[in-house]
Amino acid sequence: MSDNQALREFIAKYAKPYDPAADDYECPPFAGDIKSEGRSEYYNFHYYHTKVPPEVIRDLLIHYTKPGDVIFDPFCGSGTILTEALQIGFTNLLGSDKNTVAVESTKKNIDWLKNKKTTLDTSAIKLFTADARDLGQNIEKHSLDAIVTELYLGPSRTGQERRGELQKLLSELSNL
Ligand SMILES: C[S@@+](CC[C@H](N)C(=O)[O-])C[C@H]1O[C@@H](n2cnc3c(N)ncnc32)[C@H](O)[C@@H]1O
């Protein structure tokens, strides 16, 4: 199955169907500056090896989504995208990762944030452990508005890898 076919099938199954009367997909590419102010209290709270700086995500989320959207991060890691979405008003959030420790880490970060900002509504957040290629019964059909994620880029590399190893890695990643 080609990547595009797998993605088309995923969207047909899980995304909200297009409604020509109400949906407007006009959205120019994001063209603002993306900057991070360094390691904030939130960034430092919980260690995760590939965590994205939260400020980088916030403007992209605001640009590419609409208030009230149901957002899914299938490679949630320590939950930066979900916690950022929560802080700007999204409540219908789903997150998964194939690594159970990552899902636990996301839960901890959401709990930590909720302790600091008690008015945040975390009641509709759903987290689960799953391989992105097989999400099982964890997502309702035709329920998602947006997939916002930071893809897995493979294990750390040294620069000494042989061509064959890199090709194998590339072909594994192209299945995601
Ligand atoms: C770049 S990290 C995401 C980091 C996250 N944005 C954060 O800020 O913590 C990519 C994540 O993809 C997960 N992952 C790798 N292969 C996966 C797969 N087949 N299905 C689901 N998750 C996978 C890894 O466990 C890792 O947590």
The ligand as a Tripos MOL2 file, in Angstrom:
@<TRIPOS>MOLECULE
LIG
   27    29     1     0     0
SMALL
NO_CHARGES

@<TRIPOS>ATOM
      1 C1          9.4670   13.2460   17.7430 C.3       1 LIG1
      2 S1          8.7460   12.2810   19.0290 S.3       1 LIG1
      3 C2          7.3510   13.2520   19.4940 C.3       1 LIG1
      4 C3          7.7170   14.2000   20.5920 C.3       1 LIG1
      5 C4          6.5570   15.0440   21.1040 C.3       1 LIG1
      6 N1          6.0960   15.9920   20.1140 N.3       1 LIG1
      7 C5          6.9730   15.7780   22.3600 C.2       1 LIG1
      8 O1          7.0450   17.0190   22.3140 O.co2     1 LIG1
      9 O2          7.2950   15.1260   23.3480 O.co2     1 LIG1
     10 C6          8.0760   10.9640   18.1080 C.3       1 LIG1
     11 C7          7.3130    9.9330   18.9270 C.3       1 LIG1
     12 O3          6.8330    8.9360   18.0130 O.3       1 LIG1
     13 C8          6.7330    7.7180   18.7170 C.3       1 LIG1
     14 N2          6.6300    6.6470   17.7190 N.ar      1 LIG1
     15 C9          7.6130    6.0910   16.9510 C.ar      1 LIG1
     16 N3          7.1150    5.1590   16.1260 N.ar      1 LIG1
     17 C10         5.7620    5.1330   16.3660 C.ar      1 LIG1
     18 C11         4.6910    4.3760   15.8050 C.ar      1 LIG1
     19 N4          4.8980    3.4490   14.8640 N.pl3     1 LIG1
     20 N5          3.4430    4.6010   16.2620 N.ar      1 LIG1
     21 C12         3.2160    5.5170   17.2430 C.ar      1 LIG1
     22 N6          4.1960    6.2510   17.8250 N.ar      1 LIG1
     23 C13         5.4560    6.0660   17.3840 C.ar      1 LIG1
     24 C14         7.9750    7.7020   19.6030 C.3       1 LIG1
     25 O4          7.7840    6.8520   20.7190 O.3       1 LIG1
     26 C15         8.1130    9.1890   19.9700 C.3       1 LIG1
     27 O5          7.5360    9.4320   21.2350 O.3       1 LIG1
@<TRIPOS>BOND
     1     1     2 1
     2     2     3 1
     3     2    10 1
     4     3     4 1
     5     4     5 1
     6     5     6 1
     7     5     7 1
     8     7     8 2
     9     7     9 1
    10    10    11 1
    11    11    12 1
    12    11    26 1
    13    12    13 1
    14    13    14 1
    15    13    24 1
    16    14    15 ar
    17    14    23 ar
    18    15    16 ar
    19    16    17 ar
    20    17    18 ar
    21    17    23 ar
    22    18    19 1
    23    18    20 ar
    24    20    21 ar
    25    21    22 ar
    26    22    23 ar
    27    24    25 1
    28    24    26 1
    29    26    27 1
@<TRIPOS>SUBSTRUCTURE
     1 LIG1         1 GROUP 0 **** ****
